[in-house]
Amino acid sequence: MVTGRFRAFAIASCIGMLLVLLAGALVTNTGSGRGCGDDWPLCHGKFIPAYTLETAIELSHRVVSALEGILVLGVAIAVRAKYKRDRETYREPRFYADAALLFTIIQALMGAAAVKWYQSPPVMAIHFGISIIAFAATMLLVIWTYRVKRGTVTEAIAVPGSVFKYALATSIFCYVIIYLGAFIRHTESAGGCVGWPLCNGEVIPELAGATGIVFIHRVGAVIFGLMVAGLYWHIRKTTGENSSLSYNAGWVTLLLVAQIMSGAWLTATVGDEDWFIFTSLVHNLIIVALFGLLMDILIRSWRLREGRGQA
């Protein structure tokens, strides 16, 4: 049903989108956003500008983004061609491919606007949020190709509507936490809370400036952790310990623990610029994987909701 070549194409698109995300985070963390001046798509008016570290980082981000745009477009065209031949099978992957293409275009336009005109930190944080949705779409397509490979594209189970509602609330809150994290990066507020788990040695610090921003993010992360734990417990209780939804929820929980640990590591390296760049990338890598799996749970709990029995 799904060829190995198509699956490899989808995987390449997913990896490419991940590289775009990490390259964008690197641009932000190194302050290289103006590495190509005010020019777009050229860099300082040239295809290959004079070398500086900031220029190299920004130009690399643009090159990777352009190549990924081609990959995403190619995948979307391939899925549409398959959809014309088999609408029932390829309805779901068409949604993922189209979503990936749409949000890739939006993030490219936002990136161009950020170069040509000043964009405030709240707007730039949205840019990362758009990117993570584009990545999630490519990741969901890859997951679908492996599900079809195993012959489990359909499941004869009915999931209570409460699972979808719980997953929806958790997903929305996760997106809010991701946005807050991006806002911290774009406002350079990471040093607002020194120490972990306490903030500046206090349970509740003075909520002003960078400290207030980081502390709100930490409190939100605690709430999100409780929501993920509750979602995992609820899915296991309602769908069984061996269901695929329980399996994915378990991975989300493990990634949450890894994200908490990476957050502590990130805080410990705030004063070391070289290490901070690395730990920040690790922090981003974990959350995008977590968000992608959470989206899979959300979509499948909707498609499997009571009585439909079709993933």
Secondary structure as UniProt FT lines:
FT   HELIX           4..30
FT   TURN            33..38
FT   TURN            44..45
FT   HELIX           53..85
FT   HELIX           87..116
FT   HELIX           121..149
FT   TURN            150..151
FT   HELIX           161..186
FT   TURN            187..188
FT   HELIX           190..192
FT   TURN            200..201
FT   HELIX           209..239
FT   TURN            241..242
FT   HELIX           244..268
FT   TURN            269..271
FT   HELIX           273..303
FT   TURN            306..307
//
